Amino acid sequence: MFVKALTLTFLAATNALYNSPEFVDTKAMTLKEGRDKLEFIPYTPAERAAVAKEMDTLFQVYAHRFTKMENFGADIDPVKRSAAIAKDAANLTDKEFHYKYAELFLSLRDQHTVYYMPAPHSCYLQATAINFAMLDSDDIIKNPVVVVKKFNRRPAVLNLSPEYKKVTVGDVLVSIDGESFLSYVKKNAAINGGANVPASYRNALDGLRVAMLATHKPNAKDTVKYTFQRADKSTYEVELPWVLLEDQPCVKEMNELKGSAKPTVSRAPNSNKKPNAPDAPIRQARQPLRAAFDVVKTVEDEISYGIYKKDSLNLGVINLGGFSPTTISATDCILLLRDIVANKLHETDALVFNVRNNGGGYGIIAESMAQLFVQNVVGNRARAVVNEVNLKFMPTQGPAWKEAARLSKLGDKYTPIIQDESSDEELNALGQVYLKPVGILADGICYSSCDYFSASMQDNGAAIIFGEDGQTGAGGANVITIEAMHRDTPDLFGVLPFVGNITYPQSVSVAFGQGIRSGPSAGLPIEDLGVKAQYIIRPTLEDIKADSDASQYDRIAKVLLEAGKTKGTANLYFKPTVDLEIASRTGEDLVLDFESSGLKTVSVTGLKDSVSTTIADVSKKVKSTIKVPMTLPIGYASFGFAATDANGKKVLQTNKKLRILPSFASYNDLSAGAFNIKGKDAAIYNLQRAQSTPAFGWNKVGDKYVIGKGLGSDYEINFQSILSVFCKPAKTVKVVVTGEYKTEADYDYVTIGYTDSKGTTQLLPGKGLAGDGLIAFEQEIKPVGDFEVFVSFLSDSGVVGKGVRLDTFVVSSPDAVPASSTTTTTAASTAASTTTAATATNASATSSATTTEGSSTTTTVEGSSSTTTVQAVTSGTIVSTSTVTSVTGTVTSTPGKDTTPGKDTTPGKEYTPAKDYPKDSKDKTGKEYPQAPASGYEAAKPEESKEYGTTSSATSASAGLFAILFALIL
């Protein structure tokens, strides 16, 4: 499974840079004063020709080529226009060359396909002193009403623009440089972009506020003249300068390069990154916090929530400023949003997502939301253009694209439509948590994954779309940079001349896969179409003056409440005590409590037997209990709640995980002897989709445990498997683990830890062991009460390794009489056998020797190609063959959760991200999504990351399964 990578549109990136706390070391000057600073590092004619060649090849994979020509005319064809620039590249100046390509890319009205010009030109932004908003009018397309919303928050910009003081918030815009707003938009459409009319209006207004000169030419004029109308209908004019904001560190960097050798080679791909992995994400502009209700901030900057209450209105509001989380992983973001809906806003009468000015991000977040509100969610698809270049490029972008290329032939216009990301099954993994009406408040700057979110919610009948504009921004694609294309297919794509390790290198991104809607909107692309709003709800003049959106939420709440009455969902409510995961023991009843209203029958499904209860009074909230006999074996099981309303219609399907623990009687009594895998079996908890496949998880082979098929064969991606030993209380416990691992460095980890009544403790430093090495672990622990010791392996979504083997896994109590077979078992005593086994496949290995020095034992293996040293000491030392250095094990604890049978094993009430989860930003594709005409609330009939919870990713009894499951999806 390949993740939808994080990509930001250039508009979102501009807002991110402009609003980020990092962009503070700036110098302000008027454009007139600083125009001469807007230059480029010189390219030779050969370098310009090389760039042009790359652009010609790049546009062969451009997914929207035919769509753009159909919607904007054949003259927009980027293939022909790029060839024309390439033909004359050697004769152009650097400024002419870069401006021509910048204009070409901008004219495509595609914020995913972007030409980033090199520094020092890209060290600057241009801005003015005024921000605008649009009010409702008799015709928002033919007669838009634009008013002053607020002023630039940067004092330096205002100081250079003294005439802004004449302007009042709420004054109506009459003209821009003597032209009406509509005329200005039409004249500058190829510069400001906008794939549809509403988006072009929004982009034009945003371009009057700020523009990033990495993607845009500076304004041709030094100033902009506005005519405004006051409330008394009188008019007046102001002339404001365009202001340059200079990123001083960037300029300093460029000055230091002058006179030195210009970097001419691409940055070498970082071996610690996946193909197409974005660099550190640029921070997006956050949604402004309005005064309509009290806003609750969360651990993620992009997410806040609150409840709008007025009279009898009780509307839950989630502010979602972007789908690119800045402080937590994409996995955590999904689960945080679920937690807010299920546990913070569950008592509301309706819910709305505020996604205005949301520029996109991870598609997996957008795609995972609809399941919280409806059943049987259908995911979106994608396709690509077919030509000789693309048939060679596509197979490198993941299994689905490889299959699409195989099924395509030259002469086809597009590949078959594929589902290249999460399966529909995965998109329904969590299930419903909210049954009342839901809405989305969007606008023409809701773009990319925000488009996709709106489309998915509309197509699956999960939400009503409310818009400040008639359509969303209309951008949907799999996106990739030219650097990633070079890494994946160096025979097709080269490197750009100026891409040294600097702040703003020369770069290009392109949409290579076109997002296609499914379900009732099947076959329609989102590019250029966007998602049509069912209700247009713009702010009033009073809202603008008060910096509030109270009237919008007032109208939205009333529409949603009426929709609930019409659909019969206004009274539906279901709140189980189990949130994501619950534990139970073999031989005991699983006790499930819940509160509900409007539901007639509630059933527990997915276990051996389905158990139901009938609720007598559906008109009010009642508490109920279902008991299920537990006859399943130790491991993980899935179950769900299903419910019907008073009319017998199925209205609920929500999914949970059950972790089945052994009975207390079967726990290991260490006073009677140690646990040793050479004589006993450990419990295996597989958290993957295909438990029957050997390559997914721990398997016992002889007296050893291996991941998958052992060290000689690749294991699979996207799974976690936990090997657990359950023990009765012991005062002091010694854990010994030896073996070998060959995993993907930095991403696929072996971890060792234990869980007791205090919580979960990870015994290895950092995230654990990854890469190639030997395991020689020994440490004493002092657990409290019954406890569980585990060895966990986590495989992420990308490149795999060759496996893991455990030669020794012993849990003993030094205070007890040891079993005869384990009297001398230590990491030191088993290191030699581990090392010998590790070198058995190396025909060049010639000898091994063991020497004991003090409290540690050193085993050295000498071969013709390498020397590996393994050390084992009682403090928990781990030595990797790749580093041959010791790392002292440190013990870190995280708060635990009650794993008593029948108790919820996930946090539920409070969201606290935990530690050490695989990074979400590595992948092989970058699907930024994507529509069909709105068709009512029902779906149209014909269109370093962390985990959720309070334990580390290696946790066992207290592991939150869905946190792990979604890490696998990512």
Buried (B, 14 or more C-beta within 10 A) or exposed (E): BBBBBBBBBBBBBBBBBBBBEEBEEBEBBBBEBBBEBBEBBEBEEEBBBBBBBBBBBBBBBBBBBBBBBEBBEEEBBBBEBBBEBBEEBBEBEBBBBBBBBBBBBBBBBBBBBBBBBBBBBBBBBBBBBBBBBBBBEEEBEEEBBBBBBBBBEBEBBBEBBEBBEEBEBBBBBBBBBEBBBBEBBEBBBBBBBBBBBBBBBBBBBBBBBBBBBBBBBBBEEBBBBBBBBEEEEEEEEBEBBBBBBBBEEBBBBBEEBEEEEBBBEBEEBEEEBBBBBBEEBBBBBBBEBBEBBEBBEBBBBBBBBBBBBEEEBBBBBBBBBBBBBBBBBBBBBBBBBBBBBBBBBBEBBBBBBBBBBBBBBBBBBBBBBBBBBBBEBBBBBBBBBBBEBBBBBBBBBBEBBBBBBEEBEEEEEBBBBBBBBBEBEBBBBBBBBBBBBBBBBBBBBBBBBBBBBBBBBBBBBBBBBBBBBBBBBBBBBBBBBBBBBBBBBEEBBBBBBBBBEBBBBBBBBBBBBBBBBBBBBBEBBBBBBBBBBBBEBBBBBEBBBBBBBBBBBBBBBEBBBEBBEEBBBBBBBBBBBBBBBBBBBBEBBBBBEBBBBBBBBBBBBBBEEEBEBEBEEBEEEBEBEBEBEBEBEBBBBBBBBBBBBBEEEEBBBBBBBBBBBBEEEEBBEBEEBBBBBBEEEBBBBBBBBEBEBBBBBBBBEEEBBBBBBBBEEBBBBBBBBBBBBBBBBBEBBBBBBBBBBBBBBBBBBBBBBBBBBBBBBBBBBBBBBBBBBBBBBBBEBEBEEBBBBBBBBBBBBBBBBBBBBBBBBBBBBEEBEBBEEBEEBBBBBBBBBBBBBBBEEBEEBEEBEBEEEEEBBBBBBBBEEEEBBBBBBBBBBBBBBEEBEBBEBEBBBBBBBEBEBBBBBBBBEEBBBBBBBBBBBBBBBBBBBBBBEBBEBEBBEEBEBBBBBBBBBBBBBBBBBBBBBBBBBB
